[in-house]
């Protein structure tokens, strides 16, 4: 998801603003046939297994709940796609401080091996969505698709298993709460 990558960007380069699109597997409130959607959303009423469907996402707004310093700096949208599992965040951002592709990758790799180990992963392999099924990380930064323009503007992508990664965080939360009893 968005938060681990945004945290690394904020801590290392500062973030002026960012736009994200999550290319997201369809979810259980969508249907496999064209039928009315319970929220009245005409696009999400369309057959999920046969369409790419523009939709909303709360990810950019929710980001400020876990990283308050980023409040108002991100916005985004979703495209629901006909895959059963695994999604990818496509993030374009402008930083406060200059960076290079190498320094951006180094920051992500360092965080994945340090403070965000187990939450953020880093890959330089040319992988596809099905390679991340069952991946326990909240986000896997894909270094093979980074694009940088100038010294403070870039597009990055990160993969996540929208079912399993989240489930792992919930287990960790339950363990933390249990340890406090």
C-alpha positions in Angstrom: 0.0 0.0 0.0 0.9 3.7 0.0 2.0 4.4 3.5 5.4 2.6 3.8 6.7 4.1 0.5 5.3 7.6 1.4 7.0 7.4 4.8 10.4 6.6 3.3 10.0 9.5 0.8 9.0 11.9 3.5 11.8 11.0 5.9 14.5 11.1 3.2 13.5 13.8 0.7 10.4 15.6 2.0 7.2 15.5 0.0 5.6 18.6 -1.6 2.7 16.7 -3.1 1.8 13.4 -4.7 -0.8 11.7 -6.9 -1.4 8.0 -6.7 -3.4 5.5 -8.6 -4.0 2.0 -7.2 -4.5 -0.6 -9.8 -6.6 -2.8 -7.5 -8.0 -6.3 -7.8 -11.8 -6.2 -7.7 -13.3 -6.6 -4.3 -16.2 -8.5 -2.7 -18.7 -5.6 -3.1 -18.4 -5.9 -6.9 -20.3 -8.4 -9.0 -19.2 -10.7 -11.8 -22.3 -9.7 -13.9 -23.7 -6.3 -14.7 -26.2 -5.6 -11.9 -27.1 -2.6 -9.7 -24.5 -1.7 -7.1 -25.6 -1.2 -3.6 -24.0 2.2 -3.4 -25.5 3.3 -6.7 -22.1 3.5 -8.4 -22.8 2.8 -12.0 -19.2 1.9 -12.9 -18.9 -0.6 -10.0 -22.2 -2.1 -11.0 -20.5 -3.4 -14.1 -19.0 -6.9 -14.4 -15.8 -6.9 -12.3 -14.2 -9.9 -14.0 -14.6 -8.3 -17.5 -13.7 -4.6 -17.0 -11.2 -2.1 -15.8 -13.3 0.1 -13.6 -12.3 3.7 -12.5 -13.2 4.1 -8.8 -12.4 6.0 -5.7 -10.0 5.1 -3.0 -9.6 6.4 0.5 -5.9 5.5 0.6 -4.5 9.0 0.0 -6.8 10.5 2.6 -6.2 7.7 5.1 -2.4 8.3 4.7 -2.6 11.4 7.0 -4.1 9.2 9.7 -0.9 7.3 10.0 1.5 10.0 8.8 0.0 13.3 9.9 2.8 15.4 8.3 1.4 14.3 4.9 -2.1 15.7 5.4 -3.3 17.4 2.3 -0.3 16.5 0.3 -1.7 13.4 -1.5 -4.7 12.5 -3.6 -5.6 9.5 -5.6 -7.9 7.2 -7.4 -8.3 3.5 -8.1 -8.8 1.4 -11.1 -10.4 -2.0 -10.3 -9.1 -4.7 -12.6 -10.1 -8.3 -13.3 -7.6 -10.0 -11.1 -8.5 -12.0 -8.0 -5.7 -10.7 -5.8 -2.6 -8.4 -5.7 -2.7 -4.7 -6.5 -0.1 -2.0 -7.3 0.3 1.6 -6.3 1.5 4.0 -9.0 2.7 7.1 -7.2 4.0 10.3 -8.8 5.4 12.8 -6.4 7.4 16.0 -6.1 10.0 16.2 -3.3 11.3 19.1 -1.2 14.9 17.9 -1.5 16.8 16.8 -4.7 17.4 13.1 -5.3 18.5 10.7 -8.0 17.2 7.3 -9.0 20.1 5.7 -7.1 19.5 7.7 -3.9 15.8 7.0 -4.1 16.4 3.2 -4.5 19.0 3.3 -1.7 16.6 4.9 0.7 13.9 2.3 -0.1 16.3 -0.6 0.2 17.7 0.7 3.5 14.2 1.1 5.0 13.2 -2.4 3.8 16.2 -3.9 5.6 15.9 -1.7 8.6 13.1 0.3 10.2 10.4 -1.1 7.9 11.7 -4.7 7.6 8.7 -7.0 7.3 6.4 -4.1 6.2 8.3 -2.9 3.1 10.1 -5.1 0.7 12.4 -4.1 -2.2 12.8 -5.9 -5.5 14.9 -5.4 -8.6 13.4 -8.5 -10.2 11.0 -8.1 -13.2 7.9 -9.6 -11.5 4.2 -9.5 -12.2 1.1 -9.4 -9.9 0.8 -13.2 -9.4 4.4 -13.3 -8.0 3.1 -11.4 -5.0 0.2 -13.6 -4.1 0.8 -14.6 -0.4 3.5 -11.9 0.1 3.2 -10.8 3.8 4.6 -7.3 3.2 2.3 -4.2 3.1 4.3 -3.0 0.2 7.0 -4.2 -2.2 8.9 -1.3 -3.9 9.6 -2.2 -7.5 12.9 -0.6 -8.5 12.6 -1.8 -12.1 9.9 0.8 -13.0 11.1 4.0 -11.3 11.1 7.1 -13.5 12.8 10.3 -12.5 12.5 13.7 -14.2 14.9 16.4 -13.0 16.0 16.2 -9.4 12.7 16.3 -7.5 10.0 14.6 -9.5 9.4 10.9 -9.9 7.0 8.0 -10.5 7.4 4.9 -8.4 5.4 1.7 -8.0 4.9 -0.8 -5.2 3.0 -4.1 -5.2 0.9 -5.5 -2.4 -1.3 -8.5 -1.8 -4.5 -6.7 -0.8 -5.7 -9.7 1.2 -2.7 -11.3 2.8 -0.5 -8.3 3.6 -3.4 -6.6 5.4 -4.2 -9.9 7.3 -0.6 -10.0 8.5 -0.8 -6.5 9.9 -4.0 -7.4 11.7 -2.3 -10.5 13.3 0.5 -8.3 14.4 -1.9 -5.8 15.9 -3.7 -8.5 17.8 -0.4 -9.8 19.1 0.6 -6.3 20.2 -2.7 -5.8 22.0 -2.4 -9.3 23.6 1.1 -8.4 24.9 -0.3 -5.4 26.7 -2.9 -7.4 28.7 
